[in-house]
């Protein structure tokens, strides 16, 4: 179970009084994979109607058509945990979004960059790279990667951690798939190295470069 932190009202003269209880997010010191859905696991053009729910408009594509491919890529690496960075979480919740994934991927999911206690409007105005980076600072993993077709305003010090996917082909595009395999291997090696295990988790530290911004 994740540790619980209690914020205290210092103005109470009779002693500290708990004002809110916030669970520390999971993932500290772990290897995390931030996962978008649209443009990653399927074509970016996903639409929604009350009757049909979510669907892909372009012919020849299906929702989560590359989920099994990601499953295969991650199979040799039992360590990575998944944090959902997709906008599906705001529409369906983290739990319901995770249920759309194959069981082996679903079991890796530990949370999302958005949760219900956040201001949704303020969160939605932030670039995806900022949303992910702020979550990295909260969770403080030892190493991390992000799979996303959106690299707009991605902080420069996070670029090495991003695998920028193809808007239509997602992770199945050959150069993207090759980059994912390479960066995952490097991230896993960094996670397992004695030097990294001795390092205190930092929101600036990534799998490919320890440099700060």
N, C-alpha and C positions, 0 to 999 in steps of 0.2 A: 504494500500500500504506500502511496506517495506521502511524504511528510506534509504536515499541515502547519502553515504559518498564521499567527494571530496578530492582527494590528491592534495597537493599544491606544487608548485616549489618555494622553499624559496630563490633561487638565483636571482629571478626577482626583480630588484630594484624598479620598478614602483608599486609594490604591488603584492599580491598573485594572481597567475594565475592557474585556474583549469587545471590539466594535464590529469586526468582520472576520470571517474565517475563510481563507483562500487556500485551496490545495495547490501545492507546488506542481507545475506541469511536469509530466514525465519526459524523459529523454536526456537528463543531465548526464554528461560523460559518455553518451552512447554515439553510435553511428546512425545518423538520420537521413532519410530520403524524403524531400518535400515533393509531393506529387500533385500535379495539375491533371485534369481529365481531358478537357477540350483542347485539341491540337497536340495531345500527347498519347492518350490511349485510343483516340478516334479522331475523325475529322473535326476541325474547329467549329463548323457551322451546325451548332446544336440549337434546336428550337423547342418551344414548349407550348402546349395548349391544354386546357382543362380536360378535354376528352382523351387526347393521345398521350399526354404527359410529355416527357423528353423524347425527341427524335432527331435524326440527322436528315437534312433535306437533300444533299447531293446523292445521286444514285450510286450504287456500288459500294457504299460504306455502311457500317453498322456501329451502334454504340458499343464501346469497350472491345472493339475488334482486335486491339493490340494488347489487351490485358494478359493473355496467355504468353505473349512474347516477353513481357516484363517479368512474368512469373518464371520463365525459363532463364532469363538473364540473372535474376536474383537467386536462383536455385543453389548455386555453389556457395552462396554467402548467407549463412543463417543469422548473422549479426544485425544487418540494417533494420531499423524500425521506420515506419512510414508516418509522416505528418501530412494530412491533406491540406493542400494550398488552393484547391479548386473552389470556384464560386458555387459549385453544387452544394457545399456545406451550408451556405446562407439560405439556400432554397429548400433543402431537404434535411438538414442537420448532419452532423458528423456520422452518427451511427447508421442512418439510412443510406448515406452516400457510400459508406464502407461496405454495406451489404451488396452493392452492385459489383464488387470485386470478387474474383475467384477466392475460395477459402484460404489458400496459402498466402495471398496478399492481404486479405482482410485481417488475418491473425497478426499481421505485423503492424497494423494501424494503432497508434497510441494517442491520436488527437488531431487537431486541426489548427491552422493559423487563426481562424475565427471561432469564437465561442459566444454563447448567448448573453454573457455579461458585458460584452463589448458594445460600444455605440456603432451600430451597423452602418449608418450614414457616414460617419467619420472613417470607419475602416474601408468602406467602398471607394473613398476618394483617394486612397493611397495607391501608388503603383505596386504591382505584384512583388517586385524586388524588395520594396520597403516592408511590405507585409511579412515576407519571409524573413528578412533580416531582423525585424523586431521580435519575431518568434524565436529565432536563433539566440537572441540576447536573453530571452526569457528562459529557454530550456537549457542553454549552454552545453550543447553536445561536444564531444571530443572531435568529431569530424562530421561533415554533412555535404550533401549534394541536393540540387534542385532540378527537377524535370519540368520544363515549362516552355510553351511556345511564345511567351510574352517576356521580352527582355527590356521593355521600356523602363527607363529610370532605374535599372538595376545598379546598385552601388558598385563602384569600380572595384572595391576590395572583395566583392562577392562573385565577380565574373568567372573566376577559375572554378567556382563551385557550381556554376550553372551549365546544364546541358540544354542548349537551345534547340527545341524540336521543330519539325516541319509542320506548318499549319494544317496541311491536308493529310500527310502520311504519318505524322506523329513520330514515335520512336522507331517505326519500321523503315524510315528513310535510311539507306545504307551508311552514309557518313555520320548520321546522328547515332545510329545503333553502335557503330564502331567507337564513337566518342564516349557513349554511355559505358560500354564495356571497359574502355581504358580508364576512365575516371573512377568507375566503381572499384576497379582493381587497385588503383592508387589510393583511394579513400580507405579501402579495407586494409591495405598495407600500413598506411599511416595510423589507423586506429589500433592496429596490433603491435606497433613498434614500442619498445620500452621507453623511448624518449617521450612519445605522446602519452603513454600511460602515466608518466610522472608529471606531466604538464597539467596545471589546473585548467579546467574547461573555461573557454573564453568566447564571448560573442563575436570576436574578430577573427578567431582562429578557424581556418578551414582545412580540408584534407590535403590540399595541394600546395599551400603556402602559409607559413605562420606569420606573415607580415601584417601589421595593423594598417589602417587607412592613413 
